Amino acid sequence: MSTIADNLSTLAARINAAAQAAGRAPSEIRLLAVSKTKPASAVREAFAAGVRDVGENYLQEALNKQGELTDLPLTWHFIGPIQSNKTRAIAEHFDWVHSVDRLKIAQRLSEQRPDGLESLNICLQVNVSGEASKSGCTPDELPALAAAIAALPRLKLRGLMAIPEATDDRAAQEAAFARVRELQASLGLGLDTLSMGMSHDLEAAIAQGATWVRIGTALFGARDYGQA
């Protein structure tokens, strides 16, 4: 069975190869280890292998892990759907939020971010494929939402996040990611972050400018949703 360290080495090779193919520096692309349904011990193992950024989809699961891992200098990213009653805990316990798709949520995060912490890094989630099952603002809603959020205190708008419709077609993958990149450029806000690409499509995402790739299965193995 592959260890997390082995998996991380394989992922680094994939990222490096994809960056080289795209004419990009591998250092431009960072790996976000997505540990949903995995225990704190797996995150600790990943840290020992070099992981420093951890993404979580479920708030209570994340808070439990944070409590077990207070000795590790990890950067925590919230990447799941956000309910209004969860914003205070997210504002207090995370460094990044990749899944903001409504102004109300951003306003609450801004109001509830403790004064003693650095500004909360924000990515706006865009539903680039128009799937009813996916969170995210529409491309048409994006400009006004981005402008409003960029003006909020204690938040730092960094870029966009997207989860395009799953497909094995490399051209279709790249087309969706290219659309996200173009949407970000069209905002004219000087944003520096594109959170896009997962275990199955990170190469296409890197080809189209991803700066964070969110990796779960290829790092930690198949998820057990019975444990979530």
ZAMARGU-4260 file (C-alpha; in steps of 0.2 Angstrom, whole numbers, plus 5000, padded with zeros to 4 digits):
<rodrens>
0) 5000/5000/5000 | 5007/5017/4995 | 5011/5029/5010 | 5006/5047/5010 | 5024/5051/5008
5) 5025/5040/4992 | 5009/5048/4986 | 5015/5066/4989 | 5031/5062/4979 | 5021/5055/4964
10) 5010/5071/4965 | 5025/5082/4965 | 5031/5073/4949 | 5014/5076/4941 | 5014/5094/4946
15) 5032/5097/4940 | 5028/5088/4923 | 5012/5098/4921 | 5021/5114/4925 | 5035/5111/4913
20) 5023/5106/4899 | 5014/5123/4902 | 5030/5133/4902 | 5027/5137/4920 | 5038/5136/4936
25) 5032/5122/4947 | 5034/5135/4962 | 5019/5144/4955 | 5008/5129/4959 | 5004/5124/4977
30) 4996/5108/4983 | 4981/5109/4995 | 4979/5093/5004 | 4960/5089/5006 | 4958/5078/5021
35) 4939/5076/5022 | 4934/5060/5031 | 4952/5056/5035 | 4958/5056/5053 | 4970/5069/5061
40) 4983/5056/5061 | 4983/5056/5042 | 4986/5075/5042 | 5000/5073/5054 | 5008/5060/5042
45) 5006/5072/5027 | 5014/5086/5037 | 5029/5074/5041 | 5030/5072/5022 | 5030/5091/5018
50) 5012/5096/5018 | 5008/5113/5025 | 4991/5118/5018 | 4976/5108/5023 | 4958/5110/5015
55) 4942/5104/5024 | 4924/5103/5018 | 4915/5100/5034 | 4917/5112/5048 | 4915/5101/5063
60) 4927/5088/5056 | 4939/5102/5053 | 4938/5110/5070 | 4940/5093/5078 | 4956/5090/5068
65) 4963/5107/5072 | 4961/5103/5090 | 4971/5088/5088 | 4984/5096/5078 | 4988/5112/5087
70) 5006/5108/5088 | 5008/5109/5069 | 5010/5125/5060 | 4997/5121/5047 | 4988/5134/5036
75) 4969/5129/5036 | 4958/5132/5021 | 4939/5130/5021 | 4933/5123/5004 | 4915/5117/5007
80) 4898/5125/5006 | 4895/5138/5019 | 4880/5140/5029 | 4876/5157/5038 | 4877/5149/5055
85) 4895/5143/5052 | 4903/5159/5047 | 4909/5164/5064 | 4919/5148/5067 | 4926/5149/5049
90) 4931/5167/5052 | 4939/5163/5068 | 4948/5146/5063 | 4954/5147/5045 | 4967/5156/5035
95) 4958/5154/5018 | 4940/5152/5012 | 4939/5145/4994 | 4920/5143/4993 | 4912/5161/4995
100) 4898/5163/4983 | 4886/5176/4991 | 4889/5193/4997 | 4879/5189/5013 | 4892/5176/5018
105) 4907/5187/5014 | 4899/5201/5025 | 4897/5189/5039 | 4915/5183/5037 | 4921/5201/5037
110) 4911/5206/5052 | 4916/5190/5062 | 4935/5190/5058 | 4944/5193/5074 | 4954/5209/5074
115) 4970/5201/5080 | 4971/5189/5065 | 4977/5194/5047 | 4964/5197/5034 | 4955/5181/5028
120) 4960/5176/5011 | 4945/5174/5000 | 4942/5165/4984 | 4925/5166/4975 | 4917/5150/4969
125) 4911/5151/4952 | 4899/5138/4945 | 4907/5138/4928 | 4898/5123/4921 | 4881/5128/4927
130) 4877/5112/4936 | 4862/5113/4948 | 4871/5102/4960 | 4886/5113/4962 | 4888/5129/4973
135) 4895/5144/4966 | 4889/5161/4958 | 4886/5162/4940 | 4898/5170/4928 | 4886/5184/4926
140) 4885/5187/4945 | 4903/5187/4947 | 4909/5205/4943 | 4897/5214/4955 | 4900/5201/4968
145) 4919/5202/4967 | 4918/5221/4967 | 4908/5221/4983 | 4919/5208/4992 | 4935/5217/4987
150) 4929/5232/4997 | 4925/5223/5013 | 4937/5225/5028 | 4947/5210/5036 | 4945/5201/5020
155) 4958/5199/5006 | 4950/5194/4989 | 4963/5183/4981 | 4955/5174/4966 | 4942/5162/4960
160) 4938/5143/4964 | 4929/5131/4953 | 4924/5113/4952 | 4919/5110/4933 | 4908/5096/4928
165) 4918/5080/4929 | 4924/5073/4912 | 4939/5063/4906 | 4940/5073/4890 | 4956/5083/4892
170) 4950/5097/4880 | 4934/5099/4889 | 4943/5100/4906 | 4955/5113/4899 | 4941/5123/4891
175) 4932/5124/4908 | 4948/5130/4917 | 4952/5142/4903 | 4935/5150/4906 | 4938/5152/4925
180) 4955/5160/4921 | 4947/5172/4908 | 4933/5177/4920 | 4947/5181/4933 | 4956/5192/4921
185) 4941/5201/4915 | 4938/5207/4933 | 4953/5218/4932 | 4957/5217/4951 | 4974/5210/4950
190) 4970/5194/4958 | 4983/5181/4960 | 4975/5165/4964 | 4966/5151/4954 | 4960/5137/4965
195) 4956/5123/4952 | 4960/5106/4948 | 4959/5090/4958 | 4966/5072/4958 | 4959/5068/4941
200) 4962/5084/4931 | 4976/5093/4939 | 4986/5093/4923 | 4972/5102/4913 | 4970/5115/4928
205) 4989/5118/4928 | 4989/5120/4909 | 4976/5134/4912 | 4984/5143/4926 | 4980/5135/4942
210) 4989/5141/4957 | 4981/5129/4970 | 4977/5111/4966 | 4965/5103/4979 | 4971/5085/4981
215) 4962/5072/4992 | 4961/5054/4985 | 4978/5054/4976 | 4986/5059/4992 | 4976/5051/5006
220) 4967/5037/4996 | 4949/5033/4993 | 4937/5042/5005 | 4926/5033/5018 | 4910/5043/5018
225) 4904/5032/5032 | 4917/5041/5043 | 4912/5059/5038
</rodrens>
